[in-house]
Amino acid sequence: MKIAAAAYPLDWFDDFAAYEAKLTRWVQDAQGADLLVFPEYGAMELASIGGRQVAGDLQASLHEVARHERAAADLHARLAAQNGCHILAASGPCFEAGRPLNRAVLFGPQGRIGHQDKQVMTRFERDPWGVVGGHGLRVFDTSIGRIGVLICYDSEFPLLGRVLAEAGVELLLVPSCTDTVAGYHRVRIGAMARALESQCVVVHAPTVGPVDWNPALDENRGRAAIYGPPDGLWPETGIIAEGAMDSPGWVMAEIDLARVAQSRRDGAVLPYAHWPESASSGLI
């Protein structure tokens, strides 16, 4: 199958129609990809529809984005159906019991498949933004493979990745939003480590570029990439494909997920199978 990872810039919109036009263009530009992955907090560009005062306020911007949740979901479902593809929509706020979660929704040709909420909040998300963690991980059985999602900071925690690997996930999606090169590299290193230890494919899709109207996403650094385990059956660097730093656009690669099972069975090393040995070791 063909995978497309977005390095995605946030734009200003005067109305929802402008957002719809942008997203439609991006999906069309993915050139027949079977899976399109958009970044963490990419949905925050919808805050611009509320005007500069709303978009520039940390709390008001969350509520403005959530106000468009249904329309954005309908748009993604329609685009997935029209293009016969799967789309991990850019994550954004979803309110439960009055508190905002950071939620990414997966769509397929038949409609909405399900969602994944971010589990572990960064310092900024906790305070001052007030975004809270979700309630567990989900596995998505799809026609293109078994998929899991670790949103940005979640990718830096090995046990989260292991839970998904033990549930049979072959394809791990890592949408991210980082405002420094160091932050980008933390997610990149985490994503590559999850590919190594779980012997699976990991798709990293970041936000890129400056945003002068929202203090939560004022700077965005990163590059889109697709990683595999450097176990003798994938590229020696573990990098299947990657784009240029801070360069908007798609990074694409053809992937045969049957090779994930082959890696876990016949790789030069077998970290997926040998994980229990590391977990049972302790201090002497």
Rosetta silent file (secondary structure, phi, psi, omega in degrees, C-alpha in Angstrom):
SEQUENCE: MKIAAAAYPLDWFDDFAAYEAKLTRWVQDAQGADLLVFPEYGAMELASIGGRQVAGDLQASLHEVARHERAAADLHARLAAQNGCHILAASGPCFEAGRPLNRAVLFGPQGRIGHQDKQVMTRFERDPWGVVGGHGLRVFDTSIGRIGVLICYDSEFPLLGRVLAEAGVELLLVPSCTDTVAGYHRVRIGAMARALESQCVVVHAPTVGPVDWNPALDENRGRAAIYGPPDGLWPETGIIAEGAMDSPGWVMAEIDLARVAQSRRDGAVLPYAHWPESASSGLI
SCORE:     score description
SCORE:     0.000 S_00000001
   1 L     0.000  163.746 -179.323    0.000    0.000    0.000 S_00000001
   2 E  -106.204  126.675 -178.983    0.975    3.640   -0.396 S_00000001
   3 E  -111.435  139.490  176.988    1.363    5.778    2.727 S_00000001
   4 E  -125.202  122.846  177.906    1.438    9.594    2.808 S_00000001
   5 E  -108.849  128.544 -175.471    2.727   11.534    5.835 S_00000001
   6 E   -91.600  132.712  160.087    1.973   15.259    5.956 S_00000001
   7 E   -99.972  105.618 -158.950    4.334   18.039    6.949 S_00000001
   8 E  -115.941  121.647  174.846    1.451   20.412    7.433 S_00000001
   9 L   -88.132  143.127  177.012    1.360   24.215    7.742 S_00000001
  10 L   -88.291  134.491 -177.591   -1.536   25.887    9.543 S_00000001
  11 L  -116.868  164.240  176.428   -3.366   28.543    7.524 S_00000001
  12 L   -92.444  134.053  178.667   -5.804   31.347    8.261 S_00000001
  13 L  -125.410  138.107  174.296   -9.398   30.868    7.084 S_00000001
  14 L   -85.741  -20.416  178.755  -12.210   33.396    6.904 S_00000001
  15 L  -156.831  170.373 -176.924  -14.801   30.624    6.626 S_00000001
  16 H   -66.699  -29.846  179.898  -15.183   26.843    6.638 S_00000001
  17 H   -59.961  -35.705  178.716  -15.338   26.726    2.850 S_00000001
  18 H   -67.146  -40.203  175.423  -11.703   27.881    2.705 S_00000001
  19 H   -62.771  -44.728  179.753  -10.698   25.053    5.063 S_00000001
  20 H   -59.412  -41.069  179.412  -12.647   22.568    2.949 S_00000001
  21 H   -64.372  -41.359  179.581  -10.855   23.753   -0.180 S_00000001
  22 H   -64.550  -49.029 -176.670   -7.445   23.355    1.464 S_00000001
  23 H   -64.319  -39.555  177.652   -8.115   19.888    2.813 S_00000001
  24 H   -60.555  -42.525  178.995   -9.595   18.733   -0.494 S_00000001
  25 H   -63.787  -42.599  179.951   -6.482   19.946   -2.310 S_00000001
  26 H   -63.102  -43.184  179.641   -4.190   18.173    0.154 S_00000001
  27 H   -64.652  -42.313  177.678   -6.029   14.864   -0.218 S_00000001
  28 H   -63.091  -35.842 -179.057   -5.950   15.161   -4.007 S_00000001
  29 H   -71.667  -12.704  179.624   -2.223   15.938   -3.889 S_00000001
  30 L   -74.030   -3.044  167.331   -1.570   12.659   -2.040 S_00000001
  31 L    55.688   52.175  173.120   -1.698   10.983   -5.457 S_00000001
  32 L    77.709   21.447  177.666   -3.715    7.882   -4.711 S_00000001
  33 L   -65.649  146.986  178.087   -2.276    7.047   -1.286 S_00000001
  34 L   -83.183  -26.120  179.901   -4.127    4.356    0.653 S_00000001
  35 E  -138.110  126.006  177.516   -3.405    6.021    4.011 S_00000001
  36 E  -116.095  130.218 -177.798   -2.995    9.749    4.672 S_00000001
  37 E  -119.225  117.965  176.352   -1.699   10.916    8.058 S_00000001
  38 L   -99.391  164.918 -168.984   -2.195   14.516    9.216 S_00000001
  39 L   -87.749  172.329  171.728   -0.473   16.005   12.300 S_00000001
  40 L   -63.864  139.795  175.435   -1.310   16.711   15.902 S_00000001
  41 L    57.987   13.995  173.834   -3.244   19.951   16.497 S_00000001
  42 H   -62.673  -26.318  178.941   -3.503   20.618   12.768 S_00000001
  43 H   -67.649  -13.794 -178.588   -7.220   21.157   13.389 S_00000001
  44 H   -64.366  -14.917  176.685   -6.359   24.281   15.391 S_00000001
  45 H   -65.415  -19.647  176.134   -6.313   26.246   12.144 S_00000001
  46 H   -66.440  -18.079  177.697  -10.115   26.144   12.365 S_00000001
  47 H   -63.032  -24.514 -178.475   -9.820   28.593   15.277 S_00000001
  48 H   -63.890  -24.920 -179.347   -9.088   31.310   12.724 S_00000001
  49 H   -62.843  -26.162  179.178  -12.727   31.210   11.584 S_00000001
  50 H   -79.074   -3.855 -178.292  -13.648   32.821   14.906 S_00000001
  51 L    94.843  169.116 -171.745  -11.495   35.879   14.197 S_00000001
  52 H   -66.987  -35.607 -179.257   -8.217   37.064   15.682 S_00000001
  53 H   -65.555  -43.171  178.038   -9.473   37.676   19.194 S_00000001
  54 H   -69.288  -47.252 -177.100  -10.838   34.137   19.486 S_00000001
  55 H   -63.134  -27.946 -178.022   -7.919   32.528   17.649 S_00000001
  56 L   -89.139    0.700 -179.920   -5.420   34.318   19.895 S_00000001
  57 L  -105.368  128.157 -173.922   -6.998   33.153   23.150 S_00000001
  58 H   -57.160  -47.538 -176.605   -5.873   29.764   24.482 S_00000001
  59 H   -78.952  -44.037 -178.512   -9.268   28.671   25.806 S_00000001
  60 H   -62.122  -35.641 -179.347  -11.516   30.369   23.254 S_00000001
  61 H   -65.363  -37.200  177.547   -9.533   28.831   20.382 S_00000001
  62 H   -61.819  -46.228 -178.844  -10.152   25.317   21.736 S_00000001
  63 H   -66.276  -36.369  179.251  -13.899   25.924   21.883 S_00000001
  64 H   -64.824  -43.223  178.642  -13.945   27.443   18.400 S_00000001
  65 H   -63.394  -45.309  179.949  -12.242   24.386   16.899 S_00000001
  66 H   -60.813  -29.131  179.491  -14.598   22.039   18.752 S_00000001
  67 H   -61.953  -27.352 -178.059  -17.532   24.010   17.327 S_00000001
  68 L   -98.759   10.940 -173.891  -16.556   22.768   13.846 S_00000001
  69 H   -57.613  -48.100 -177.852  -16.028   19.150   14.883 S_00000001
  70 H   -64.525  -44.088 -179.750  -19.091   17.731   13.125 S_00000001
  71 H   -64.551  -40.000  178.820  -18.500   19.631    9.875 S_00000001
  72 H   -65.959  -40.090  178.555  -14.827   18.614    9.824 S_00000001
  73 H   -63.648  -44.007  178.284  -15.735   14.976   10.442 S_00000001
  74 H   -60.875  -40.004  179.153  -18.275   15.016    7.613 S_00000001
  75 H   -63.775  -47.087  179.745  -15.659   16.525    5.298 S_00000001
  76 H   -62.776  -41.925  179.490  -13.040   13.889    6.150 S_00000001
  77 H   -62.280  -41.434 -179.916  -15.554   11.062    5.742 S_00000001
  78 H   -65.512  -43.591 -179.845  -16.587   12.410    2.352 S_00000001
  79 H   -66.683  -38.631  178.066  -12.996   12.780    1.144 S_00000001
  80 H   -63.889  -40.747  179.264  -12.069    9.273    2.342 S_00000001
  81 H   -68.243  -44.477 -177.754  -15.076    7.839    0.481 S_00000001
  82 H   -65.219  -33.257 -175.855  -14.461    9.829   -2.701 S_00000001
  83 H  -103.319    1.465  177.260  -10.790    8.878   -2.839 S_00000001
  84 L    59.770   41.832 -174.420  -11.106    5.315   -1.551 S_00000001
  85 L  -133.306  173.039  171.562   -8.540    5.908    1.188 S_00000001
  86 E  -105.289  139.753 -179.030   -7.986    5.983    4.927 S_00000001
  87 E  -131.614  122.677  165.368   -7.319    9.351    6.598 S_00000001
  88 E   -89.338  109.199 -177.749   -6.050   10.058   10.089 S_00000001
  89 L   -68.584  150.438  174.206   -7.431   13.552   10.540 S_00000001
  90 L   -55.356  136.308 -177.129   -5.327   16.217   12.212 S_00000001
  91 L   -73.813  160.024  178.546   -6.017   16.079   15.930 S_00000001
  92 E  -165.765 -179.901 -175.479   -7.866   18.779   17.814 S_00000001
  93 E   -74.390  139.311  171.402   -9.883   19.441   20.950 S_00000001
  94 E  -133.586  126.106 -173.750  -12.912   17.394   21.875 S_00000001
  95 E   -93.062  129.712  172.807  -14.715   18.323   25.083 S_00000001
  96 E  -131.078  130.100 -177.669  -15.892   15.713   27.579 S_00000001
  97 L    51.298   35.678  176.693  -17.324   16.695   30.954 S_00000001
  98 L    80.517   -0.034 -178.677  -16.247   20.243   30.185 S_00000001
  99 E  -113.962  140.707 -178.848  -12.562   19.375   29.722 S_00000001
 100 E   -83.074  130.786  169.396  -10.685   19.314   26.388 S_00000001
 101 E  -102.543  157.254  175.734   -9.072   16.118   25.132 S_00000001
 102 E  -100.097  105.533 -167.994   -6.617   16.003   22.227 S_00000001
 103 E  -119.196  133.015  171.796   -8.342   13.650   19.751 S_00000001
 104 E  -113.333  133.713 -176.240   -7.339   12.212   16.373 S_00000001
 105 E  -113.879  135.686  178.910  -10.051   10.484   14.317 S_00000001
 106 E  -102.014  129.928  178.403   -9.468    7.763   11.727 S_00000001
 107 E  -118.505  148.177  174.608  -11.709    7.607    8.651 S_00000001
 108 E  -127.385 -179.520 -178.890  -11.970    4.953    5.956 S_00000001
 109 L   -58.255  -24.033 -179.125  -13.823    4.600    2.650 S_00000001
 110 L   -95.145    0.133  178.983  -16.891    3.437    4.579 S_00000001
 111 E   124.454 -159.204 -177.736  -16.840    6.324    7.050 S_00000001
 112 E   -68.573  128.338  178.798  -15.600    7.016   10.574 S_00000001
 113 E   -93.777  -44.430 -179.504  -13.611    4.102   12.036 S_00000001
 114 E   165.781 -176.260 -177.206  -12.823    5.475   15.478 S_00000001
 115 E  -133.612  159.558  172.635  -10.681    7.876   17.483 S_00000001
 116 E  -129.580  127.860  175.192   -7.599    7.950   19.662 S_00000001
 117 E   -95.895  143.260  175.695   -7.090   10.470   22.459 S_00000001
 118 L   -61.553  139.700 -174.082   -3.631   11.555   23.538 S_00000001
 119 L   -93.597  -45.472 -172.688   -2.659    9.831   26.768 S_00000001
 120 L  -115.633  122.487 -176.519    0.165   11.839   28.332 S_00000001
 121 L   -86.563  143.300  172.907    0.052   15.614   28.365 S_00000001
 122 L   -73.956  171.489  179.653    3.074   17.850   27.926 S_00000001
 123 H   -59.560  -42.419 -178.530    3.826   20.584   30.456 S_00000001
 124 H   -67.461  -40.470  179.063    2.191   23.238   28.266 S_00000001
 125 H   -62.101  -38.717  179.722   -0.924   21.153   27.689 S_00000001
 126 H   -67.660  -45.444 -175.930   -1.317   20.662   31.447 S_00000001
 127 H  -158.290  114.775   25.624   -0.727   24.298   32.324 S_00000001
 128 H  -100.837   -3.916 -168.493   -1.664   26.822   31.026 S_00000001
 129 H   -73.115  -33.094  177.203   -3.701   25.153   28.257 S_00000001
 130 L    78.698   21.513  175.638   -5.662   22.753   30.466 S_00000001
 131 L   -80.657  138.651 -174.528   -5.869   19.867   27.979 S_00000001
 132 E  -112.844  161.313 -177.932   -6.328   16.506   29.738 S_00000001
 133 L   -78.429  158.598  179.857   -5.273   12.946   28.949 S_00000001
 134 L   -83.701 -168.951 -169.229   -7.453   10.239   27.451 S_00000001
 135 L  -118.134   26.739  177.291   -8.626    6.941   28.875 S_00000001
 136 L   134.039  168.239 -177.469   -6.657    4.265   27.044 S_00000001
 137 L   -96.785  152.467  179.047   -5.347    3.058   23.721 S_00000001
 138 L  -123.256  151.988  174.129   -7.344    1.678   20.818 S_00000001
 139 L  -115.687  133.091 -177.963   -6.523   -0.729   18.003 S_00000001
 140 E  -111.406  110.942  174.695   -8.103   -0.196   14.589 S_00000001
 141 E   -85.334  114.000 -176.833   -8.611   -3.272   12.417 S_00000001
 142 E  -126.251  171.449  179.186   -8.827   -1.982    8.866 S_00000001
 143 L   -68.993  -15.269 -179.824   -8.660   -3.357    5.354 S_00000001
 144 L  -104.780    0.271  178.627   -5.108   -2.020    5.048 S_00000001
 145 E   140.283  175.024  179.447   -3.763   -3.414    8.334 S_00000001
 146 E   -92.803  120.063 -168.095   -3.957   -3.223   12.095 S_00000001
 147 E  -116.458  140.924  169.905   -3.336    0.390   13.116 S_00000001
 148 E  -128.794  159.871 -177.593   -2.479    2.147   16.371 S_00000001
 149 E  -130.213  127.930  171.255   -1.968    5.845   17.121 S_00000001
 150 L  -121.132  109.814 -173.226    0.469    7.481   19.544 S_00000001
 151 L   -82.385  112.976  172.104   -0.042   11.236   19.476 S_00000001
 152 H    48.780 -105.299 -176.524    3.236   13.190   19.714 S_00000001
 153 H   -54.852  -31.896  179.320    4.476   12.949   23.344 S_00000001
 154 H   -58.129  -29.946 -178.127    2.857    9.496   23.661 S_00000001
 155 H   -68.280  -13.839 -177.855    5.437    8.151   21.198 S_00000001
 156 H   -87.881    2.640 -177.394    8.178    8.836   23.740 S_00000001
 157 L  -114.958  106.849 -174.112    6.848    6.214   26.182 S_00000001
 158 H   -56.844  -35.267 -175.990    7.903    2.647   25.284 S_00000001
 159 H   -68.303  -29.161  175.287    5.188    0.917   27.290 S_00000001
 160 H   -65.873  -44.680  177.483    2.439    2.623   25.285 S_00000001
 161 H   -63.182  -36.341 -178.593    3.980    1.330   22.078 S_00000001
 162 H   -68.075  -38.756  176.902    4.373   -2.133   23.584 S_00000001
 163 H   -56.459  -44.726 -179.392    0.691   -2.324   24.522 S_00000001
 164 H   -69.607  -40.212  179.276   -0.208   -1.684   20.886 S_00000001
 165 H   -62.092  -43.137 -179.721    2.437   -4.095   19.557 S_00000001
 166 H   -67.540  -20.609  176.259    1.191   -6.889   21.805 S_00000001
 167 L   -86.478    3.996  175.196   -2.303   -6.213   20.452 S_00000001
 168 L    92.716   12.223 -179.906   -0.994   -6.969   16.961 S_00000001
 169 L   -64.871  131.558  178.653   -0.524   -3.453   15.604 S_00000001
 170 L  -104.434  -23.523 -172.413    1.541   -3.446   12.413 S_00000001
 171 E  -132.961  118.430 -175.478    1.310    0.234   11.570 S_00000001
 172 E  -112.187  125.369 -177.462    1.822    2.965   14.161 S_00000001
 173 E  -104.566  129.666 -177.066    0.780    6.535   13.373 S_00000001
 174 E  -125.242   85.896  170.869    2.522    9.406   15.164 S_00000001
 175 E   -75.557  140.210 -175.283    0.983   12.825   14.457 S_00000001
 176 E  -140.308  161.650  175.079    3.036   15.554   16.147 S_00000001
 177 L  -148.079  107.181 -176.989    3.237   19.262   16.911 S_00000001
 178 L  -131.897  140.601 -173.254    6.566   20.539   18.271 S_00000001
 179 L  -101.558    3.690  176.837    7.821   24.108   18.558 S_00000001
 180 L  -138.229  162.010  175.016   11.569   23.414   18.711 S_00000001
 181 H   -64.684  -37.092  177.978   14.086   21.265   16.877 S_00000001
 182 H   -62.107  -43.885  178.594   14.739   19.479   20.178 S_00000001
 183 H   -62.057  -42.932  176.663   11.043   18.702   20.544 S_00000001
 184 H   -58.718  -45.144 -178.106   10.891   17.375   17.008 S_00000001
 185 H   -67.808  -31.261  175.615   13.884   15.127   17.644 S_00000001
 186 H   -61.470  -43.963  178.948   12.358   13.771   20.837 S_00000001
 187 H   -69.748  -41.477  178.698    9.340   12.604   18.856 S_00000001
 188 H   -59.204  -47.969 -179.543   11.480   11.408   15.967 S_00000001
 189 H   -63.138  -41.982  177.099   13.720    9.372   18.278 S_00000001
 190 H   -61.313  -44.458 -179.441   10.670    7.969   20.061 S_00000001
 191 H   -63.240  -42.936  179.465    9.010    7.031   16.771 S_00000001
 192 H   -67.823  -35.799  177.469   12.139    5.327   15.467 S_00000001
 193 H   -65.733  -39.156  178.365   12.587    3.494   18.766 S_00000001
 194 H   -65.536  -36.793  175.887    9.011    2.209   18.601 S_00000001
 195 H   -63.933  -40.455 -179.633    9.698    0.938   15.052 S_00000001
 196 H   -65.133  -55.328 -171.721   12.869   -0.783   16.293 S_00000001
 197 H   -74.144  -30.086 -179.520   11.504   -2.485   19.396 S_00000001
 198 H   -97.252   -5.373 -179.281    8.098   -3.413   17.946 S_00000001
 199 L    48.147   59.834 -179.321    9.461   -4.221   14.460 S_00000001
 200 L  -138.841  177.825  176.605    6.669   -2.316   12.765 S_00000001
 201 E   -94.757  134.776  179.424    6.159    0.647   10.435 S_00000001
 202 E  -123.481  131.392 -178.246    5.801    4.089   12.063 S_00000001
 203 E  -111.592  120.669 -176.312    4.438    7.155   10.244 S_00000001
 204 E  -110.236  117.637 -178.576    5.475   10.564   11.607 S_00000001
 205 E  -125.034  110.275 -177.415    3.429   13.613   10.491 S_00000001
 206 E  -103.750  161.827  163.701    4.324   17.031   12.025 S_00000001
 207 E   -79.961  150.640  178.615    3.025   20.582   11.831 S_00000001
 208 L  -139.329  150.677  172.194    5.496   22.995   10.216 S_00000001
 209 L    94.580  164.812 -178.908    5.894   26.751    9.933 S_00000001
 210 L   -81.656  152.982  174.031    5.042   29.838   11.990 S_00000001
 211 L  -133.612  113.802 -173.861    1.565   30.840   13.174 S_00000001
 212 L   -92.050    3.287 -173.918    1.248   34.466   14.241 S_00000001
 213 L  -118.927    0.503  178.174   -2.356   34.278   15.465 S_00000001
 214 L  -138.782  116.955 -174.688   -2.368   31.417   18.015 S_00000001
 215 H   -67.883  -19.528  179.767    0.046   31.342   20.974 S_00000001
 216 H   -76.026  -24.963 -175.787   -0.237   27.578   21.393 S_00000001
 217 H  -129.796   39.628 -173.296    1.141   26.867   17.914 S_00000001
 218 L   -68.820  -32.718  176.996    3.259   29.921   17.199 S_00000001
 219 L  -126.265  140.154 -179.177    6.312   27.911   16.077 S_00000001
 220 L  -140.493  119.805 -175.988    6.245   24.490   14.389 S_00000001
 221 L  -123.442  144.144  175.486    9.349   22.469   13.541 S_00000001
 222 L   156.279  177.556  173.265    9.753   19.039   11.986 S_00000001
 223 L  -143.361  141.701  178.166    9.901   16.839    8.942 S_00000001
 224 L   -75.178  147.710 -178.101    7.528   14.110    7.818 S_00000001
 225 E  -160.536  161.592  174.327    8.905   10.587    7.679 S_00000001
 226 E  -129.560  124.811 -173.429    8.097    6.886    7.512 S_00000001
 227 E  -116.322  153.982  172.123   10.239    4.517    9.598 S_00000001
 228 L  -136.016  174.395  179.247   10.837    0.783    9.785 S_00000001
 229 L   -80.177  127.622  177.478   12.984   -1.463   11.980 S_00000001
 230 L   -78.469   69.355 -173.019   16.658   -1.594   10.877 S_00000001
 231 L  -114.578   18.000  179.666   16.689   -5.368   11.308 S_00000001
 232 L    99.222  -14.546 -178.735   18.051   -6.452    7.939 S_00000001
 233 L  -110.684   -4.378  179.909   14.689   -6.447    6.144 S_00000001
 234 L  -130.515  176.901  179.065   14.217   -2.656    5.926 S_00000001
 235 L   -53.617  144.921 -175.974   16.587    0.262    5.147 S_00000001
 236 L   -61.087  -28.852  178.505   19.751    0.172    7.247 S_00000001
 237 L   -82.585  -12.548 -172.292   18.997    3.581    8.725 S_00000001
 238 L    81.347   -2.179 -178.908   15.421    2.634    9.607 S_00000001
 239 E   -99.628  110.417  178.196   14.267    5.546    7.420 S_00000001
 240 E   -78.740  -41.944  176.852   11.982    4.390    4.634 S_00000001
 241 E  -159.658  147.441  174.613   11.244    7.936    3.468 S_00000001
 242 E  -154.984  154.028  178.934   11.594   11.456    4.878 S_00000001
 243 L   -97.889 -175.850  176.630   11.148   15.028    3.750 S_00000001
 244 L   -80.150  154.189 -179.534   13.225   18.163    4.231 S_00000001
 245 L   -62.252  131.126  175.255   13.157   19.975    7.566 S_00000001
 246 L    59.960   24.959 -177.815   10.223   22.404    7.908 S_00000001
 247 L  -104.350  113.203 -178.445    9.190   21.775    4.300 S_00000001
 248 L   -63.937  147.954  176.041    5.403   21.543    3.770 S_00000001
 249 E   135.676 -177.379 -179.360    4.021   18.694    1.701 S_00000001
 250 E   -92.690  143.765  165.500    3.595   14.957    1.558 S_00000001
 251 E  -114.364  126.538 -171.980    6.235   12.300    2.132 S_00000001
 252 E  -127.747  152.615  177.666    5.162    9.022    0.539 S_00000001
 253 E  -155.483  150.033  172.429    6.308    5.424    0.399 S_00000001
 254 E   -90.539  130.112 -175.603    5.083    2.041   -0.793 S_00000001
 255 L  -127.937  137.179  171.469    4.876   -0.432    2.095 S_00000001
 256 L  -109.743  104.432 -175.377    4.270   -4.191    2.226 S_00000001
 257 L   -68.864  -12.346  174.065    2.977   -4.876    5.740 S_00000001
 258 H   -61.396  -23.910 -179.976    3.624   -8.600    5.268 S_00000001
 259 H   -72.834  -19.072  174.835    7.236   -7.672    5.968 S_00000001
 260 H   -64.087  -48.042  176.763    6.296   -6.695    9.531 S_00000001
 261 H   -61.599  -38.278  178.452    5.449  -10.319   10.294 S_00000001
 262 H   -64.238  -41.235  177.431    8.625  -11.368    8.491 S_00000001
 263 H   -60.967  -46.151 -177.308   10.683   -8.972   10.625 S_00000001
 264 H   -67.783  -21.637 -179.348    9.152  -10.279   13.834 S_00000001
 265 H   -97.518  -40.355 -168.539    9.853  -13.834   12.718 S_00000001
 266 H  -129.627   16.250  179.641   13.141  -13.624   10.777 S_00000001
 267 L   -64.221  161.024  177.596   14.834  -10.277   11.507 S_00000001
 268 L   -60.855  -31.361  170.127   18.561  -10.105   12.210 S_00000001
 269 L  -128.364  159.469 -174.710   17.475   -9.247   15.763 S_00000001
 270 L  -129.374   61.514 -178.417   14.117  -10.024   17.383 S_00000001
 271 H   -62.973  -31.117  177.616   13.310   -7.262   19.903 S_00000001
 272 H   -61.182  -46.281 -179.065    9.565   -7.799   19.469 S_00000001
 273 H   -75.654  -31.544 -174.157    9.870  -11.438   20.558 S_00000001
 274 H   -91.120   -0.253  179.600   12.598  -10.827   23.142 S_00000001
 275 H   -51.668  -45.143 -177.974   10.865   -7.935   24.941 S_00000001
 276 H   -56.891  -28.952  177.729    9.648  -10.166   27.827 S_00000001
 277 H   -67.148  -35.933  177.790   13.262  -10.957   28.676 S_00000001
 278 H   -72.604  -35.292 -178.149   14.009   -7.267   29.180 S_00000001
 279 H   -69.953  -26.675 -178.151   10.851   -6.776   31.190 S_00000001
 280 L   -89.957   -7.659 -179.852   11.743   -9.607   33.571 S_00000001
 281 L   -81.182  150.619  178.282   15.256   -8.366   34.228 S_00000001
 282 L  -151.073 -175.680  179.309   16.015   -6.299   37.304 S_00000001
 283 L   -68.964  146.414  175.853   18.794   -5.085   39.547 S_00000001
 284 L  -103.508    0.000    0.000   21.094   -7.657   41.133 S_00000001
